[in-house]
Amino acid sequence: LLQARMQEYGEGRSFESYVLPLMIILFKQGFGRLLRTADDKGVVMLFDKRIHSKSYAWHLFDSLPGFARDPSAEGSRKALYTAIAQFMNITDQDAFIESLTDRIETDFDALLRQYTLPTLYLDEAAYQETRRHILAAMKAFFDFDGFKSEKQEEVMKAVLEGRDIIALMPTGGGKSLTFQLPALLRDGLTVVVSPLIALMKDQVDSLRRKKLHCVDYIVSGQRATDRENVYRRMRSGDLRLVYVSPERFRDPALMNTLRQCQVVQMVVDEAHCVSMWGHDFRPDFLHLDKVIEAMPHRPPVVTLTATATENIRQDIETQLKLVEPVVKADTFDRPNLYFKVYKMRYLTEKFPTLQRILHDQLGPAIVYTAATGTAEEVANRLRWVGYRARAYHGKMNAYERAQVQEMFDEELIDIVVATKAFGMGIDKPNIRYVIHYDMPGDLESYYQEAGRAGRDGETAYCVLLYHKSDRGIHDYFRTTSLPDPQAVSMIFGLCKSAASDTIRLSPREIEAEHGIEEQDLRVIVHLLEQADYVERKEDFTVWGVLHVFMARNEFHAALRRQSPRTQEVMGRFLAQLPRYGRGSRNEVNLLETARLIGVDVTELEHILNDLTAKELLSFRSWDRGYTLIRQPKLLTSRAYSLRQDEIHRHYDEREKKLKRMIDYAHLPRGRCRRHFILDYFGDPTAPSHCAMCDNCRPWGLPWDHVTDNDIVDASQVFDPAYTILETVFWNQAREGRKYPFGVKTLVRLLTGNDYFERRRGRNLRDIEFFGRLERLRKREKAVMGLFDRLAEEGYITWEQATFTPGGGDREVRYRVPVLLPKGMERLETGEKLGWEV
């Protein structure tokens, strides 16, 4: 309802035109119940600190008649209650006010104080003395009675000793506890670097459900007000554990905050991402060594991964510049996982095999595919044959992905069909199946994804549906895994011809002018840095939003208390703004403004971040650029392209990994699959024979009894013409809609093309028919042809509908399909049409 009214009244400014007035009305109604006469006095306290950084804050305040507010009193409980007592003419509470402290100790604060260790790091003797205390804290915070394994305790002990560590622990082996508990026991900040936003949010939400409120995260795409609140809590010492995505360390605001904190531990989770040849390589991880060096005091570094060969372990040590790291390697074996491979003669056998496996479904399942289109297709087909399934992939927006994950967690759906985007951090203990519909590109990916099954210790099934054509998509991924040579040459030329040695690149402008996406630009800059052509520094703000929270005279008075340089730079900066002061909002091109006032953009941004930290204003960056320092080698080089030896090394590495994955699929009877996997990871405990794979024990699977007669023939369920009849019926029956969809919109709906509708503010993706026919060849032409044939054969007819866009005078006419009795009868009988498409 709110969305509909926003569109009706908004005219492009829906918040200012509709939402804000509604907020103010509701806000004022609350105070109408407090003040009844002209002589009444009252106190209103808003506990939402985020209101201070909103441009509309003073619109809310000004809606209250005759209000008084003293912002300077809000930083202290004693000052606040003194101001309230004076306003209300209360004179008998001096003793109470004098007894107030500025921080109230909660039950959780008391628990933290009780279990905080007297020293940051423990030697062997101190650990043994405090071990009982540590176990008690584990029970109090996590409700665990003891360690999950001896290796888990060894890793935690090394963490508490303050050593650099490479910890290799299997998925489900309790990696997170080894740094989460030490973080709670120390009076300082533990920073966890994590590659996936979903992983961080899951872990933070899980800790908060345990009432552990001293934890938060900083990620890309986060609301600026939330990020500022995290920075404030870091500086004040309210946080003991903060998760950060690697690209955020290029943000000067974060680095400035970290320098003001006592960082007692750095943790790199999923540390295989540090390796250039790891299966989830991220260039931003290679900046972490500089982040660690930038700390006032170098904290110990813990690296954790569930999948790393010896080469990747060495890469982790080298890239992060670990100091005499302790290697703690637990067995990678997961004895409760059963491994099975189906080798398909024909691709068409995959879906029926998947149905057989899931026929008597014992619990939740994840089905992994190599491509987003396959994920959508398989999820749709599973739904058509009666399963509660949804797709999950990187092309879905964050809200859609979060919905799917929440439904899976709450068991509103039983199956998620996903690309590798549904991955690290999944902590659902009762997953009974992980089925790879397509072969992954390496054993690291396969074993990590398979390891999401059976975390509760009960038997779970890891099945690969292999066809020889599976390698095709990985050959494509391999050839596209390095950036286009022309793009590399383009960025090389831009850097070489730059006017100064300090080069500012805007990813948004690079994409608009040269068609190079930011993901590729990051890799190109990384390659140029590796070749010693440039050095990448902290990012800078291209565009940002500035809010000032006080009247001009108050703001100028506050600025006069800052350093002379800050006063000088801010004087020039403010002169460029059309307006500033209480309630103002300015979108600022910081790079251009810095150039106009003759100040380096890095210095200007540092000053604005410092004033934000002091709560004099709020400056939020929403478009960032890269700062590169040109190296002498660049000026003496004529051209740069990826060296052939680098390309061959990269391709050979990926080919080797793919071949080992194919070898796994083709293992002959008698060779243990578990032994093959564990031997690949160098696990010395690998058994030569097990009873939990199809080569050692091929019988006893829950779906052995299922035959072809027991499963639904998907071709009988999937009938494109019948699906169109269902869609036409749905379109006619939609309640509350003045205008039915026309045939063009229905074609886009069925083929999964929502580009035009999104531009009009419509959301087709929530409609059950979205993408039903997207796998048809020549999609839109084929679907339109089916509409025409249904009309020719008397199942539907065409009616003309009209609407008047934007309340104008011009009528727009369009065609709408309508069911005829023949079409309705076919839907009532459920008989498919069986037309070839």
N, C-alpha and C positions, 0 to 999 in steps of 0.2 A: 504494500500500500504506500509506504513511504517513497519507494523508488518511482512508482507511478505518479505520485503527486509532484515529486521533484521534476520529472520530465514535463508534466503539465504546466507548472508554474515557473520552471527554471529559466527558460530562454537562454541557455548557455551558462548561466550563473546560478545553478540550482541551490548551492549552499547559501549564498547571500540572499537569494530571493525567497527561499522557502524554509530551509533547515534552521538558519540562524534566528529568524523571527519566531519560529516555533520553539526553539530553545529558550529564548528570552521570555516568551509568554509562560512557559512551564516554570522557569526560574522565578519569575515575579509571583506566580500563584502560590509558590511555597512560602514566600514572605508575607503574603496577604493573611496567612493564618497566624503569623507572629505579631504583626502590628495592627491593632484594631482602632486606635484613637490617635489623634495628633500628638498626644503627650507620651505615647508609648516609646520605650527604648528597647533595643534588642541587639544581640550579638549573633552574627552568622559566621560560621567557620567552614571554609571549603578545604577539604583534605586532599583534593586532587592537585598535586604540585604541578602537573603538566599544564594547568590553566595559565601559568605565568608566561609560557612561551607561545601562547596562541595569539594570533593577531586580533582576534575578536574579544579578548579578555575584557578590555575596557568597555566594549559595548554591553557586556553582561553587567559589569559593575555600575555603569551609568544608568542602567534601567531601574536601579533602586533609588527612590527619592531621598535626597539628603544623606547619602551614605558617607561614612568617614573611614579612611583606611590609612594605616601607617606601615608601609612595607618594611621599614627599618626594624620594626618590632618583631617581624615574623621569623627572624633567624634564631630567636631565643625564647624558650618557654617562659622564663621569668619575665622578660621584657614584654612578651605578649600578654600574659595575665595581668601585669601591672597596667598596661594600656587599657585592657578590658575593665579592670576595677575603677580606673579613673573615669572612663566613659560612662560607666553605670553608677558612679558615685558610691561605690562600695568602699567602706573605710575600715572594716573590722577583719580583713583577711591578710594583713601584713605578714603575720607569722607563717601562714600557709604559703604565700607567694615566696617568702624568703627560703622556704624549705625545698622549693622546686629545683630539680636538676634539668639540664637541657637534653638529656637522653633518658628515656624510661627503659629499664631493663626488662625485657620480655622473658618468658619461660625459656625460649630458645636461646636468648642471650646468656641466661644463667647456665644453660647446658653447655654452651660453647666455652664459657669461662671455666666451668668445672673440668672440662676435658682438654683444654688447651695445654700443650706441653710447655714445660719451663724453658726449653731451648728449641731452636729451630731444627737442629739436626742432632741425631743420636748416634753414638758409637755402639759397638757390640755390647759392652757392659750396660750402657744406659738403656739399650733396647730390651735386654733381658729383664732389667729392673722394672721397666714400664710396660712390659708385654700384657700383664693382667689389666692395666689401665687402658691399653689400646683395645683389647677384646671387649672391655666394658663399654667403651665408646662405640665400637662396632655394633654392639647390641642396642645401645641407646639411639643411635642415629639411623641404622639400617635394619635393625631387628634380625641380624645374623648371629648365630650362636658360635661361629668360628670360621676359619678360613676354608675356602672351597677346596684347596689343595696345598701341598707343601710348597709348590712352585709359586703360587699366589702370595704366600707369606714371604718367600724369599725376595720376590720383586718389591713388595711393600717395605720390607726391611731395608733394602737397598735405597729405596726412595727416601725413607726417613733418615738414612745415613748421609744423604746429600750427594750421592754419586751420580755421574752420568751413566745412563742405562740404555741398553737395547734389549727390550723385552719382547720375546716371541711367544705368544700365547694363543691357543685356538679360539675361534669364535665360540662364545658361551663360556669361556674359561675364567671370567671374572676380571677382565683387564681394567674396567672402569674403577672398581673399588680400590685398586692399588694406588691411584692418585687422588680419588675423591676423599677417602678417609684421612690421609695425611694432610690434605688441604684444610679440612675442618679442624684438625689438631694443631695447626700452626697459626700464629698471630701474624699473618701476612697474606699476600695475594698469590694464588696459583693460576697461571695462564695456560689454558688448554687450546692448542691449535687443532682444528678439526675441519675436514674437507667438505662436509655436507651440512647444509642448513638443517635438513630434517633430522640428522643425527644429533646436532646440538640442541635443538628444540625438544626432542624426545628426552634427552638426558636431563636437561634443565627442568622440564615439566615433571619428570619422574622424581627428581630430588625435591621439588616444591611440594609434590603430593605427600612427601615424608615430612613436610613442614620445615624443610631446610631452606630458609629464605635468603641465605648469604651467597646465592649463586645467581648468575645471569649470563647473557650472551650478547655478542656484537657481531652482526652479520650484514651483508649487502642487502639493500631493499628494506631495511628496518626503518620504522618511522623515526625521523630526526629527534623528536621529543623523547622517545624511548631511549635512543642512543645517548642523548645528553644526560638522561637520568642515570644510565649505567656509568657514564664517566664520573658523574657527581658521586655516586656510591663508591666507586673505586678510590677516588681521592679522599673521601671521608673515612675509609676503612670499613665500610659496611659489608663489603664483599670479601669472601675468602677464595672464591672460585669463579672465574669468568672464562667462557668459551668464546673463541674468536676465529672467524674464517680467515684464511691466509692473506687474501687480497686486502683486508682491512688494515694490515700493518703498514701499508703505504700511506695511510691517512695521518697527516701531521697532528690532528686533534687527538687521535689514539696514542701516538707516540709521546706527545707532550704529557698526556695523562699518565702513561706508564712510568715516565721519568719521575713523577711525583709520588709513585707508590712503592711500597716495599715488596718487590716481586721475589718470592722465596722459591718458586719452582716454575719451570717451563715444561709443558707436556706436549709432545707431538703425537697425536693419536692417528691411527692409520698411516704410520710413518713410511710405508712403501711408496706413498705419493711423492716423497722427496726424490726418489730415484727417477732419472730420465727414462729408464727402461721398465719402471714399474707399470702395472696395468692400469693405474689411475693417475699418471703423472700430471702434476699441476706446476707450472713455472713459478708461481708465487711462493711455493714452498722453499725454493732456492734462495729466497730473500731472508729466510729466518735466521741464518747465521749472523747477518748484519743487525737484525732486530735484537738478538741476544747480546751482541757486542755493544749495542747502544744503551743497554741498561746501566745505571750508575754502579751496580755491583752484579757481576755475572751470576745468574742463578744456575743451579744444577739442571740438567736437561734429561728428561725421560722420553724415550721413543717407544711406541707400542705398535705392534702389528700382528695380525693373525696369518699373514701370507707373505713370506719373504725368503727368497733363495739366498745363498751365500753371497752372490754378486750384489744383490740389492742391499744386504746387510752392510757390506763394505761401502756401498754408495751412501747409505744413511750416515755412517760414521764420518765419511769424508765431507759430504755436503754440509752437515751441521757443525762440523769442526768439534766433535765431541772430545772430551778430555778423558783419556784412559777409561773408556766406557766398560762397564760390567755387562756381559752378555748373559741374560737369563732366558734360556730356551726351554719351554715346557713341551711335552709331547703334543704333536698336532692331531693325535688320534682322537676321534669321536666314536667310541665303540658302539653307541646306540644308533648310528646312521647306517642304513643299508643302501648299497650302491648297485644300480642296475642300468644297463644300456640296451636300448632297442635299436638295431640296425635296420633301417627301412629300405626296401627295394624301390618304393615309390613314395613321393612326397604326400600323395593323397592318403597314405596309411597313418600319417601322424595324428590327425584329429580323432579317428576312431580309437587309436591306441590310448590317447589321452582320456577319452571317455571311459575306456575299460579300467584304467588305473583309478579314476575318480568315481567309479560306479557305486561302490559302498563306502563313500567318503568317510574316513575315520576322524577327520579334523581339518583345520584350515590348511590351505595350499597356496603356494606361490608358483606361478608358471612364468618362466623367463623366456623372452624372445629377443632376437637380435635387432629388430626394427620396430618402430612405433606403429607402422601400418599393420604388421603382424599381430602386435599386442591388441589393437582395436578389433581386428578381424576375429581372433581367437576368443576374446572376451564376448563379443557379440554372439558368436556361434554357441558358446557355452550357455549364454542366457537363453538363446532360442531353444536349446534342448533341455532347459529346466534348471540350470545351476545359478546360484547367486554369485555372479562374477562381475568384476569391473576391471577396466584397463587403467594402467598407471605408466606415464612416460614423460619425458622432458618437454614435449611440445604442449602439454597441458599447463595452464597457469597455476600459480601457487595455491590459490583457493581450491581449485578442482583436485589437485594432488592431496591437499590436506583433508578434503572431504573423503576421498577414497581410503586414505590411511586411517582416518577416524572410524569409518564404517567397518574396516577390517579389524581394528583393535576392539571395537564393541561387538564384533561378530554379527553385524547386520548383513555382511557378505561373507562368503566362505572362501572365495578364490580371488586373488589379485593376479592379473596377467600383465606382466611388467617388463620393461627394459631394465638395464642395470641402474637406471635412475632410482628405482625402488631398492635401496641397498643398505649401505652401512648405517648402523644404528638401529636396525629393526630389532626390537627386544620383545617380541611376542613369544612366550615360552612354548606354546602348544602347537606350533606348526608341524603338521604330520607329513607334508609332502613339499619338496622343492623339485619341480619338474622343468628341465631345460628343453623347451620346444625346438630351439635352435642351439647348435653347439656354440659355446663361448670361444673366444679367441685364444685363451690360455688357461692353464690349470690353476693359476692364482685366482682368476675370476671365478672359475667353476667351484673351487673348494670353498672360497669365501661365501659365495651365494648359497651353495649347498649347506654350509654351516649354519644357516638361519633356521634350519629344521631341528626339532627335537631338543631345544634348550632346556626342557623340563626333565631331560634324562630318559624319557620314554622312547621306544622305537619309532624312527621316522624314516622316510623313504626318499632317496635322492636319485632321480631317474633322468637319463639323457635320451632324447629321441633324436637319433643321428641319421642324417642322409648325406650322401657324398656331396650334394650341392651346397651344404651348409658352409663350406669354406669360401664360397663365392663372395658373400658379403664381407668376410674378413679380408679377402684380397682387396676389395674396394676400400675398406677402412684403412688398410695399410698404405695404399697409394694416396689417400687423402689425409694421412696423419701428419704429414709435414706441409707447411704452407706453400702456396703457389710461388714458384721462383720469380715470376714477374712482380708479385706483391713484395717479396723480399727485396728485389732490386729497387722498387719504388720507395720503400721506407729508407733503404740505404741512401738513395739519392737525396731524399728530403733532409736527412740528418747531415749529409755531407755539405749540402748547399745552404744550410741554415746560417742566419746572419751572425750568430754568436755561438760560443761553445756550450752555452746553456740552451737546450732545445726543449720547447714545450709542444707536446703533441696532444691534440684533442681527439680521442677515439671517435666521438660523434662526427667531427668534421672529416676525419680520415675515411670513415664509412660512407659519408655522404658524397665526398669528392672522388674517392678512389675505389669504393666498393669493397674495402677490406674490413671484415667484421672484427669486433674487439677481441674475441677469442683467438683469432689468427694473429692479430696485432700483438697480443701478449707474447705469443710464441716467437714471432719475428724479433721483437725487442730482446727477448731472452737469448736468441741465437746471436744477435749482434753484440750483446753483452758478453756472451761466452767467447766470441772472437776478438774481444778487446777493442771493439770499435766505439762503444759507448758504455757509460756506467749509469744505471738507473737509480734515481734518488726517490725521495718521498713524492707522492702525487701532489698535485695542486688543484685548487677549485677553479673551474671555468665559470660555472654559474652557481649562485647560491641565493638564499633568501635571508634577509635581515629584518629582525623585529627589535624595536626599542620599547622598553617596558615603562618608561617614566616620561614625564613632561620634559620639554627641551631644557628649561632652566635647571631642573634636577639632574638631567643627564650631563649637562656641561659641568655642573658642580662636582659630580662623581668623576668625570674625566680629569678635572684639575687635581685629583688625588692620585692620578697615575703618573708614570714616569714621563719626563720631558719628551722622549722620543715617541711614546704612545700618543701624547697630546698633539705633537706635530703631525704625525701620520694621520691620526683620526680627524684633525682639522681639515686637512686636504681631502680626505676621503668623504667626509660629510658634506663638503661643498659640492660634490658631484651628484648628491642625491636630490631628487625632486622634493622630498619631504622626509622628515624623521621626527620621532617623538612618540608619545604615548599612543599605542594602538596602530602605529604605522606599519606598513609592510612594503619592502622593496625587493624586487628581483634584481640581482646585481651580476653583471658580467665582470667577475673579479679580475680576470686577466687583463681585459681592456681598461678597466678603471685603474688598476695598478700602473699600467703604461702611461695613462693620461696624467697621473699625479707624480710620476717619476719615482715610484717605489717598487722594489722587487715583490712579485706576487706572493712569494713564500713568507716574507716578512709581514706583509699586510694580513695574510691569512693567520699567521701566528698571533698577531695582536688581536684580531677578531675572536680567535679561539680562547685567548686569555681573558678577554672581557666577557665571553660567554661563560667561562668557568666561574667568574666572579659575579655572574647573574645580573650584569648591567645591561646586557642585550642577549639576543639569540641569533647566532649565525649558523645556518645549515647549508651544507654543500649538497647539491643534487646532480651536478655534472662534473666529473673529475677528469683530469688530464695527467699525462705522464711527464715527469721531468727527467731529461737525459743530459748527461755531461759528455760532450764529444771528446774522444781520446785522440792523441796525435796520430795514431795508426790510421784513423779514418781519412784524414786529409791527404795522406800519402798513398792511399789505395785507389785504384782506378774504378773498380767495380767489385761487387760481392754477390756471390750466389752460393747456395749450399754445396759444399765440397762433395764430390762423388763418393769419397771414402766415408763421409758422414752419412750420406744417403744409404750406401750399401750396408754400413754397420747397423743403421736403424732398421732397414728392411730385413736384414739377416736375423737380427734379434727377434723381431716379431714373427718371422717365418719359423724360427726354431721353436718358439713357444707354441705356435699353431700346430706344428708337426707333433709335438709332445701331446697336445690335446687330441689330435687325430689318432695317435698311437694308443691313447687311453681308450678311445671308442672301439678300436680294433683289437684290443687285448684278446688273445686266444684263450679258450677254456683251459683252466688249470693255473693261469697267472692271476694272482689276487689283485683286484682293483685297489683295495686299501693300501697294500704294500707299494703299488706303483705310485700312488699319490704321496704317501709319506716319504718314500725314498726320494722323490723329486724335491721335496723340501728339506732333505738331509736329516730326517728324523731317525736317529739310530735305533729307536724302539720299534720300528716298522716290522710287524709280523709277516712271515712269508705266506701264511695261510690264515684266513679268518672264516667265520660262519655268517658274515654279514655282507656278502656281495654275490652277484649272480654267477660269478666264475667259481666261487667256493661252495655256495649253497644256492642252486638255482630254483629250489622249490619253496613252498610255504608262504607265498605272497598273498596278501588279502584279496587280490583281484584275479588269482589263478582260475577261479571257477567261472569268471565272466566270459560269455561267448558273444559272437556277433549278433545273435538273436536277442541278447539282453540290452543292447544299446540302441539308442535312437539313431536312425539314418538321418544325418544332418541335411542331406540333399532333399529329404521329404519335408523338413521343417523350413528350410530356406527356399522360399519361392518369391522372386522379385515382384512379379505381377500381383500376387496375393498381398505382399507387404505394402504395395502402393494402395490397394483397396483399403487395407487397415488404416493407412495414413490419411486417406480421403475421409474415412468415417470419423477418425479422430479430429480432423480439421473442422468438419461440420458440427461436431458435438462440443467443441471447446466452449466452456462457460465463461461469461463475462467479457467476451471479445466482440467489439463492435464490427471489426473487419476480419474476415477469414483470410488465411494466407492464400496468395495466388499460386498458380502452377510453378512459376519460376522460383519462388521461395521454397515450395515443397521439394522441387528438384534439388535445390541447394541443401535443404535439410537432409534429404535421404543420402546425398553423396558426401555429406560431411564438410561442405564448403560454407563457412559462416562469416567470410570476410566482409561482404556487403552488409550483412545484418548487424554485425558488431559495430560498424560505422554508423548505423542507424540507432544504436542503443539497444538492439534486441539480443537476447541470449538464446541461441538455438541448442546449445550443448546440453542443457538440462532436459530437453525433450527426448523421450524414449526412442524415437525413430531416427535420431541424429546419427548419420554415418552408416545406417543399415545397409546401404547399397554402394558404399564407397569402393569396394573391391571389384566392381564390375569393370570390364574393359570399356574404354571410351565412356566414362561414367555418365556425364550429364546428357550426352547424346543418346546413350542406351536407355536411360530412365525416361527421357522425354519421348522416346519411341514407344516405350511401354504405355505411357499415358495415352498416346494417340491410338494405339491398338485397342486399349480398353474402351476408349470412346467409340471406335469403329465397330466393335463387337457388342456394344450395347450395355457395358458394365457401368460406365459413367457418362455423364454429359457435361457440357460447358455452360456456365452461367457468367454473366457480366456483373462485376461488382464495381463500386465507385467509392472514392474517398477524396477529401479535400485537404491537402497537406498544409500544415502551418496556419490553419484557420483562414486561408485566402479564398479567392473566388473561383480558382481554376479546379475543375474536377478531373481526377485521374481515373481512367477505366482500366480494369485488368480482368483476366480470365481466372475463374475458380472452378475446379472440378467438383462435381456433385454426384453422389451414388444414385444409380437407377435401381429399380426393383431387382433386376438380374444380379447386380453387384451386391446388394444387401443379402440376397438369398445365398450367394456364394460364401459370404462371411458367416452367415448363420450355420451353414452346413460344415464349414471348416475345410472344404475340399480345395486342394491346391489346383492351380491352373496348369503348371508344368510346362510353361512356354520356354523355349530355348532363347537365350539372350546372347 
